[in-house]
Amino acid sequence: MPRVSQDHLDARRRQILDGSRSCFARFGYEGATVRRLEEATGLSRGAIFHHFKDKESLFLALAEDDATRMADVVAEQGLVQVMRDLLAEPAGGTSSAPGAEWLGTRLEVSRRLRTDEEFRARWAQRSEQLTAATRARLKWQRDAGNLRDDVDVDVLTAYLELVLEGLVSHLAMGLPAAHLPAVLDVVEESVRRHRGS
Amino acid sequence: MPRVSQDHLDARRRQILDGSRSCFARFGYEGATVRRLEEATGLSRGAIFHHFKDKESLFLALAEDDATRMADVVAEQGLVQVMRDLLAEPAGGTSSAPGAEWLGTRLEVSRRLRTDEEFRARWAQRSEQLTAATRARLKWQRDAGNLRDDVDVDVLTAYLELVLEGLVSHLAMGLPAAHLPAVLDVVEESVRRHRGS
């Protein structure tokens, strides 16, 4: 057996995650067949399942990867920016805008949270990562004097997460999105320090 | 055959809708078996399906009934009040708070909107009823000088509907609700006329 470097393994794992992300985003979990995953990643099923035990493990790794990347964007740009990214363009493109492809993963995660109690428990930790990043960002904004200071940071965190959940659900239902950029302006402004206060 | 008065028919129809509402709320669409519908309504399957062709028709009648009642609450008290009602208490109680039982219907409607394109088209009209009631209420509030006037009413309507969708999804996932009343305060305040402006 040839020896394979860790760098090579990591690169291959990344290739599989990135390819399957667009596949899940485009076809949903059920629709992302092994054949489609092969096409999307450019790898054989043997190679894919060498790195991930099964489709379920691959999806969970992807969901965790996305949660980490979302938390990174939140830390640098805030949760409203994550929501703007979600609006950026429909899934399936080759654009580097990460948001559109997150949507597919978020939707499947939301669906499982509703229907699968075991998954809910397992996911709690991952979801805490995004909450923690959002809270830290808001605290930082408050210290910088940019955030309203008459409402608890935990409440503002819950507010932004609720809007994110609404946005994911709205887009999943294929409802009109024309007003949503302006809606996100209202949301962003409503956590800011008020004019003159 | 005995002649049955229209009043009697209406009352019976109402009895079936009210009984099955709590049954759908508690067990979900799939879990609301004919046997459970019989128990919940206190009527035989023969009586139930004399009034409604099948379970699907019963559910749609219920969803339409709820949409109308939600629009009524919106017209009188606003969409934020509908959301407060949703938080009032978990489904299945005998309380007269309508919101908790709306949740079951809303969830099933949301699920179908995501997965059933035909339903999406049929439901568009009903969903427009709630949007229209919300918009009318906001216009009235603006004329009364209570609403902020720097953002279009259509945008504020979309904002409130997005939060409602997030709330339904959040509750469906069984996530913690402790901060939600304070979150709704933030939402309500963010559509109001600003202090001093």
Chai-1 contact restraints between the chains, C-beta under 6 A:
chainA,res_idxA,chainB,res_idxB,connection_type,confidence,min_distance_angstrom,max_distance_angstrom,comment,restraint_id
A,L113,B,M173,contact,1.0,0.0,6.0,A-B,restraint_1
A,R114,B,A172,contact,1.0,0.0,6.0,A-B,restraint_2
A,R114,B,M173,contact,1.0,0.0,6.0,A-B,restraint_3
A,V151,B,V186,contact,1.0,0.0,6.0,A-B,restraint_4
A,V155,B,H179,contact,1.0,0.0,6.0,A-B,restraint_5
A,V155,B,A182,contact,1.0,0.0,6.0,A-B,restraint_6
A,V155,B,V183,contact,1.0,0.0,6.0,A-B,restraint_7
A,A158,B,H179,contact,1.0,0.0,6.0,A-B,restraint_8
A,A158,B,V183,contact,1.0,0.0,6.0,A-B,restraint_9
A,Y159,B,V183,contact,1.0,0.0,6.0,A-B,restraint_10
A,Y159,B,V186,contact,1.0,0.0,6.0,A-B,restraint_11
A,L162,B,G166,contact,1.0,0.0,6.0,A-B,restraint_12
A,L162,B,H170,contact,1.0,0.0,6.0,A-B,restraint_13
A,L162,B,V183,contact,1.0,0.0,6.0,A-B,restraint_14
A,V163,B,G166,contact,1.0,0.0,6.0,A-B,restraint_15
A,E165,B,G166,contact,1.0,0.0,6.0,A-B,restraint_16
A,E165,B,S169,contact,1.0,0.0,6.0,A-B,restraint_17
A,E165,B,H170,contact,1.0,0.0,6.0,A-B,restraint_18
A,G166,B,L162,contact,1.0,0.0,6.0,A-B,restraint_19
A,G166,B,V163,contact,1.0,0.0,6.0,A-B,restraint_20
A,G166,B,E165,contact,1.0,0.0,6.0,A-B,restraint_21
A,G166,B,G166,contact,1.0,0.0,6.0,A-B,restraint_22
A,S169,B,E165,contact,1.0,0.0,6.0,A-B,restraint_23
A,S169,B,S169,contact,1.0,0.0,6.0,A-B,restraint_24
A,H170,B,L162,contact,1.0,0.0,6.0,A-B,restraint_25
A,H170,B,E165,contact,1.0,0.0,6.0,A-B,restraint_26
A,A172,B,R114,contact,1.0,0.0,6.0,A-B,restraint_27
A,M173,B,L113,contact,1.0,0.0,6.0,A-B,restraint_28
A,M173,B,R114,contact,1.0,0.0,6.0,A-B,restraint_29
A,H179,B,V155,contact,1.0,0.0,6.0,A-B,restraint_30
A,H179,B,A158,contact,1.0,0.0,6.0,A-B,restraint_31
A,A182,B,V155,contact,1.0,0.0,6.0,A-B,restraint_32
A,V183,B,V155,contact,1.0,0.0,6.0,A-B,restraint_33
A,V183,B,A158,contact,1.0,0.0,6.0,A-B,restraint_34
A,V183,B,Y159,contact,1.0,0.0,6.0,A-B,restraint_35
A,V183,B,L162,contact,1.0,0.0,6.0,A-B,restraint_36
A,V186,B,V151,contact,1.0,0.0,6.0,A-B,restraint_37
A,V186,B,Y159,contact,1.0,0.0,6.0,A-B,restraint_38
A,S190,B,S190,contact,1.0,0.0,6.0,A-B,restraint_39
A,G196,B,G196,contact,1.0,0.0,6.0,A-B,restraint_40
